[in-house]
């Protein structure tokens, strides 16, 4: 059985940094996601200025969803400047004490006994892999996390952590408009090391930009929408699903129709030349 659902619900915009859902609205959305095969929920301690996990925890309790039927991801390490903490400057903290404390805070806020996956949110210049490993091993032994991974780490940064601790996931940005990970060996490295890519911002900037590149992509997508009987969003996700690393997109939408639409993209298999046609449209030139 897979550890995570093939599409992940990104919860960053569920609270103060977005929709500001009530407890009942969050509970309803949790149920809706599960009913549509999305059982994995992606958090970070900083979301909503350290408030969204609290709100989600209340909703999860109200939902009466069986804990073992879902997977909870959280990230730690970023010390955010906001109202909740008296940080003088935005920075990263990966001391053993902080990692353990941060996970315990997330567990309390999410009203759960364990995280299915803990991620280090962003790499720090001051990372000590031995100290990070000590924290991870303690949390695993205490049953507070099941799995450990990274977010936004390069292959070399991952190697540093891997020198002391197993890494199972790296959550990175990949999309048709941000495809550098496909060309700079980041994803090849994950394939070699059996690290699961989770993808944030999977639709990229396509719907946000109005420029020559977006027009080129749109022209290609319009032809493919007819061919595959699919929407533009579905084809952008299908483009990711084509990759042999079995990328898992983390979708940020809270719109129920778009959630259903996103899940249906799992069944679309792009033909090889169609995949490259979209890449060429985004690059603006043929492959070498």
QUILIN-V741750 format. One record per residue. N is the residue number from 1. PHI is phi as a letter, one per 30 degrees, with the letter a starting at -180 (NA if undefined). D_CENTER is the distance of its C-alpha to the mean C-alpha in whole Angstrom. Layout:
# QUILIN-V741750
n=N phi=PHI d_center=D_CENTER
n=N phi=PHI d_center=D_CENTER
This chain:
# QUILIN-V741750
n=1 phi=NA d_center=20
n=2 phi=d d_center=16
n=3 phi=d d_center=14
n=4 phi=b d_center=11
n=5 phi=d d_center=12
n=6 phi=d d_center=11
n=7 phi=b d_center=9
n=8 phi=c d_center=7
n=9 phi=d d_center=8
n=10 phi=d d_center=6
n=11 phi=c d_center=9
n=12 phi=e d_center=10
n=13 phi=c d_center=13
n=14 phi=d d_center=14
n=15 phi=c d_center=17
n=16 phi=d d_center=19
n=17 phi=d d_center=16
n=18 phi=a d_center=17
n=19 phi=d d_center=19
n=20 phi=h d_center=20
n=21 phi=d d_center=20
n=22 phi=d d_center=23
n=23 phi=e d_center=23
n=24 phi=d d_center=24
n=25 phi=d d_center=22
n=26 phi=d d_center=19
n=27 phi=e d_center=20
n=28 phi=d d_center=21
n=29 phi=d d_center=18
n=30 phi=e d_center=17
n=31 phi=d d_center=20
n=32 phi=d d_center=19
n=33 phi=e d_center=15
n=34 phi=d d_center=17
n=35 phi=d d_center=20
n=36 phi=c d_center=18
n=37 phi=i d_center=16
n=38 phi=c d_center=13
n=39 phi=c d_center=13
n=40 phi=c d_center=10
n=41 phi=b d_center=9
n=42 phi=c d_center=6
n=43 phi=b d_center=8
n=44 phi=b d_center=10
n=45 phi=e d_center=14
n=46 phi=d d_center=14
n=47 phi=e d_center=13
n=48 phi=i d_center=16
n=49 phi=h d_center=18
n=50 phi=i d_center=18
n=51 phi=c d_center=19
n=52 phi=d d_center=16
n=53 phi=d d_center=15
n=54 phi=d d_center=19
n=55 phi=d d_center=19
n=56 phi=d d_center=17
n=57 phi=e d_center=19
n=58 phi=d d_center=22
n=59 phi=d d_center=21
n=60 phi=d d_center=19
n=61 phi=d d_center=23
n=62 phi=d d_center=25
n=63 phi=d d_center=23
n=64 phi=i d_center=25
n=65 phi=d d_center=22
n=66 phi=d d_center=22
n=67 phi=e d_center=20
n=68 phi=d d_center=20
n=69 phi=d d_center=19
n=70 phi=b d_center=15
n=71 phi=b d_center=13
n=72 phi=c d_center=11
n=73 phi=c d_center=9
n=74 phi=b d_center=10
n=75 phi=b d_center=10
n=76 phi=b d_center=13
n=77 phi=k d_center=16
n=78 phi=d d_center=16
n=79 phi=c d_center=19
n=80 phi=d d_center=19
n=81 phi=d d_center=22
n=82 phi=a d_center=23
n=83 phi=d d_center=25
n=84 phi=d d_center=24
n=85 phi=b d_center=25
n=86 phi=c d_center=27
n=87 phi=d d_center=26
n=88 phi=d d_center=28
n=89 phi=b d_center=25
n=90 phi=d d_center=22
n=91 phi=a d_center=21
n=92 phi=c d_center=19
n=93 phi=b d_center=21
n=94 phi=b d_center=20
n=95 phi=d d_center=23
n=96 phi=e d_center=24
n=97 phi=d d_center=25
n=98 phi=d d_center=22
n=99 phi=e d_center=19
n=100 phi=d d_center=21
n=101 phi=d d_center=22
n=102 phi=d d_center=19
n=103 phi=d d_center=18
n=104 phi=d d_center=21
n=105 phi=d d_center=20
n=106 phi=d d_center=17
n=107 phi=d d_center=19
n=108 phi=d d_center=22
n=109 phi=d d_center=20
n=110 phi=d d_center=18
n=111 phi=h d_center=21
n=112 phi=b d_center=20
n=113 phi=c d_center=21
n=114 phi=a d_center=18
n=115 phi=c d_center=15
n=116 phi=d d_center=14
n=117 phi=a d_center=11
n=118 phi=c d_center=12
n=119 phi=c d_center=10
n=120 phi=d d_center=12
n=121 phi=d d_center=10
n=122 phi=b d_center=13
n=123 phi=d d_center=16
n=124 phi=c d_center=19
n=125 phi=d d_center=22
n=126 phi=c d_center=24
n=127 phi=d d_center=22
n=128 phi=c d_center=24
n=129 phi=d d_center=23
n=130 phi=d d_center=25
n=131 phi=d d_center=25
n=132 phi=d d_center=21
n=133 phi=d d_center=22
n=134 phi=e d_center=25
n=135 phi=d d_center=22
n=136 phi=d d_center=20
n=137 phi=d d_center=23
n=138 phi=d d_center=24
n=139 phi=d d_center=21
n=140 phi=d d_center=21
n=141 phi=d d_center=25
n=142 phi=d d_center=25
n=143 phi=i d_center=23
n=144 phi=d d_center=20
n=145 phi=b d_center=17
n=146 phi=c d_center=17
n=147 phi=b d_center=15
n=148 phi=b d_center=14
n=149 phi=a d_center=11
n=150 phi=b d_center=10
n=151 phi=b d_center=8
n=152 phi=i d_center=10
n=153 phi=c d_center=13
n=154 phi=d d_center=16
n=155 phi=e d_center=18
n=156 phi=d d_center=20
n=157 phi=d d_center=18
n=158 phi=d d_center=17
n=159 phi=e d_center=20
n=160 phi=e d_center=22
n=161 phi=d d_center=19
n=162 phi=d d_center=20
n=163 phi=d d_center=24
n=164 phi=b d_center=24
n=165 phi=b d_center=21
n=166 phi=d d_center=19
n=167 phi=c d_center=15
n=168 phi=c d_center=14
n=169 phi=b d_center=10
n=170 phi=b d_center=9
n=171 phi=c d_center=5
n=172 phi=b d_center=7
n=173 phi=d d_center=8
n=174 phi=b d_center=10
n=175 phi=a d_center=13
n=176 phi=d d_center=16
n=177 phi=c d_center=17
n=178 phi=b d_center=15
n=179 phi=c d_center=16
n=180 phi=e d_center=17
n=181 phi=d d_center=15
n=182 phi=d d_center=17
n=183 phi=c d_center=20
n=184 phi=c d_center=20
n=185 phi=i d_center=20
n=186 phi=d d_center=16
n=187 phi=d d_center=15
n=188 phi=d d_center=19
n=189 phi=d d_center=18
n=190 phi=d d_center=15
n=191 phi=d d_center=18
n=192 phi=d d_center=21
n=193 phi=c d_center=19
n=194 phi=h d_center=17
n=195 phi=c d_center=14
n=196 phi=d d_center=11
n=197 phi=d d_center=9
n=198 phi=c d_center=5
n=199 phi=c d_center=5
n=200 phi=c d_center=5
n=201 phi=h d_center=8
n=202 phi=d d_center=9
n=203 phi=c d_center=12
n=204 phi=i d_center=13
n=205 phi=c d_center=16
n=206 phi=e d_center=18
n=207 phi=d d_center=19
n=208 phi=c d_center=20
n=209 phi=c d_center=22
n=210 phi=b d_center=26
n=211 phi=b d_center=27
n=212 phi=d d_center=29
n=213 phi=d d_center=25
n=214 phi=d d_center=24
n=215 phi=d d_center=27
n=216 phi=d d_center=27
n=217 phi=d d_center=24
n=218 phi=d d_center=25
n=219 phi=d d_center=29
n=220 phi=d d_center=27
n=221 phi=d d_center=25
n=222 phi=e d_center=28
n=223 phi=d d_center=29
n=224 phi=d d_center=27
n=225 phi=e d_center=26
n=226 phi=d d_center=30
n=227 phi=d d_center=29
n=228 phi=c d_center=26
n=229 phi=h d_center=27
n=230 phi=b d_center=24
n=231 phi=d d_center=22
n=232 phi=d d_center=21
n=233 phi=e d_center=17
n=234 phi=d d_center=17
n=235 phi=d d_center=19
n=236 phi=d d_center=16
n=237 phi=d d_center=14
n=238 phi=d d_center=16
n=239 phi=d d_center=17
n=240 phi=d d_center=13
n=241 phi=d d_center=14
n=242 phi=d d_center=18
n=243 phi=d d_center=16
n=244 phi=d d_center=18
n=245 phi=d d_center=15
n=246 phi=h d_center=14
n=247 phi=e d_center=10
n=248 phi=c d_center=8
n=249 phi=d d_center=7
n=250 phi=c d_center=4
n=251 phi=c d_center=8
n=252 phi=c d_center=9
n=253 phi=d d_center=13
n=254 phi=c d_center=15
n=255 phi=d d_center=18
n=256 phi=d d_center=19
n=257 phi=d d_center=20
n=258 phi=d d_center=17
n=259 phi=d d_center=15
n=260 phi=d d_center=18
n=261 phi=e d_center=18
n=262 phi=d d_center=14
n=263 phi=d d_center=15
n=264 phi=d d_center=18
n=265 phi=d d_center=17
n=266 phi=d d_center=16
n=267 phi=c d_center=20
n=268 phi=c d_center=21
n=269 phi=c d_center=22
n=270 phi=d d_center=23
n=271 phi=d d_center=26
n=272 phi=e d_center=26
n=273 phi=d d_center=28
n=274 phi=d d_center=26
n=275 phi=d d_center=23
n=276 phi=d d_center=25
n=277 phi=d d_center=26
n=278 phi=d d_center=23
n=279 phi=d d_center=22
n=280 phi=d d_center=26
n=281 phi=d d_center=26
n=282 phi=d d_center=23
n=283 phi=d d_center=24
n=284 phi=i d_center=28
n=285 phi=a d_center=29
n=286 phi=d d_center=30
n=287 phi=d d_center=28
n=288 phi=e d_center=31
